[in-house]
Structure formats: C-alpha cells, structure tokens
C-alpha cells in the first residue's frame, strides 16, 4: 500500500507540475531545434519543449519525501540505501539537465557527447 501511495504522489506531482512547467518552457523558447539533415517528417518536432525532466524530478522528490515518512521506524541501513537511490536519481536528473541546457542555451544541437554522458553515468 505504501508503494501505491508514493507512486500516486509521484504521478500527481509530475502531472500538476507539467501544467505549470510546459507553458513556461514554451514561453522561454526552450525547444529543441531539428537539423536539416534528418528526415522531413522529423522537422515537425521542432520547438517541442526540452528540459521537461524537471517535472519528473519534482515527482520523484515528492514521492521520496512521502516514502521517507514510511521509513521512520526502519533501521538506518534502509535509510542509507534509500538516500543513495535519491542521490543517484538526482545525479541522473542533473546529467539530463546539463544535456538539455547545452542543447538549448549553448545552441549545441547534439548536447553532451556519448563519452561525456557515459562518464557522467559512471
């Protein structure tokens, strides 16, 4: 039951934050540009907001706060594992943010190189 509650919280926070974040990203013109070398049908995706992963991070953090309340009576080892998972999720979220930031703000359409992404994930 606790897992279902946390999943519901994550879904709700992600959906609600999307109502606010997506229009803001469109207003800021944080959309990805599409290269001309790709297929013509791919050009229709131009302007699709990027950096939407922020919504998922908000949902994850909300669910983790709720889950931490459920862990209050658990041994410290469980809390350390739980905290490690949060740090890992936030680290991957930061990596995605840096990738999107390079695409949008630095106008580098490919974002991070595969080597940079790999090193960040390791």
PyMOL commands that set and color helices and strands:
alter all, ss='L'
color gray80, all
select helices_A, chain A and resi 2-27+40-45+53-70+76-104+114-121
alter helices_A, ss='H'
color red, helices_A
deselect
rebuild
show_as cartoon
